[in-house]
Amino acid sequence: MNVFDLELKYKQHLKVGLVDNALRKVFENNGYPLSDKAIISKGKENYWRIVDARDEYKVKVCTIGNFLYISKSEKYFILEFPAHTWTIHIYNSKTKKWEIDY
């Protein structure tokens, strides 16, 4: 789900590690505040991922129009609490299937 676009000049702020103040401010101004614990990781060429608590954003360079395309991944978590074990079900929005993680 596309949440907003950014000027290509913000690409300089996409460095692996903690999200810098300038990029956090831009997200906040667009209605998607990030905590000071939000982390950037690098994907394939011209792709990044920003993870903050339960939110995940994907950033990619759109070469047609020269801008950064920001999308939000939809994550759903259901916890089951049987007597002695925990099961975490994660909905994978790419495959549109539920996955089990122990």
N, C-alpha and C positions, 0 to 999 in steps of 0.2 A: 504494500500500500504506500503510494507516494505521499509524503507528508509536506515537503517543501523542497525548493531548489535554492542553490547558492551560486554566487558568482565564482568563477574558476579561481580567482585570486585566493580563496580560502583553502585551496589544495595545499598550500605551504604549511597549514596547521595540522595536516593529517600525518602526524608522526607517531610511530608505535610507542605506546605507553599511556600515561595519563593525558586526558583531554586538556588542552590549555585553556586559559581564561577567555581568550578571544572567541574560540569556537563554542565554549559553553554559553557565552553571552548571546551568540547568534542563535543557538538552539532555543535558549530561553525567550528571546525576542520573537521566535516563530511559534511559541506555545509548547515547546518540548524541553523543559528544564532538565539539565544533567547535574548530577551530584559531583563533588570533587573527587569521587572514586571511579568515575567513568573512564573506561580504558579503550584505546584504539588498537586494533590488530590489523595487519596487512593481509589481504587476500591476493588473488592473482593481479596481474597488471591493471592499474587504474580502479581497483576495488579495495575498500576498507570496511571494517566492521567496528561499530562502537557499542560496547556493552555497559549498561549501568543498572545494577540490581536486576530487576526482572524485565527491563526493556532492552531491546536490541535494534540498532539502526544499521542499515547498509548504505554505504556511500559509493557512488561510482561516477566516473567522469563520463559525461555525455558529449561525445565529439561533435555531434550535430547540434550546434547552438552554443557550444563551449560553456557548459555549466556543470555543477555538481548536483546529481540527482540523489535525494535523501529519501529512503523508504524505511518503514518500520516493520519489523517482523512480528507476526502475531504468535505469541506463545501462550499456551494454556497448561497449567499444572493441576493434576488431581492427585492428592495423597490419600492412600488407604492405610488404615491403622489396624491391621489384624493383631492378634495377641502377641506375637513375638517377632514379626518381620515388618519391614517397610517396603512398599512398592511405589515407585514414582512412574506415572504415565505422562508422557510428553507428546503433545500433538505437533507433528512435523508439518509446517505449512507448505513446504515444498512438495512433499510426497502426498500430502493430505491423508496421512495415516497416523494412528496412535503407535507410539513406541514405548517399550517398557525398559526402565533403567533401574537396576537394583543398587 
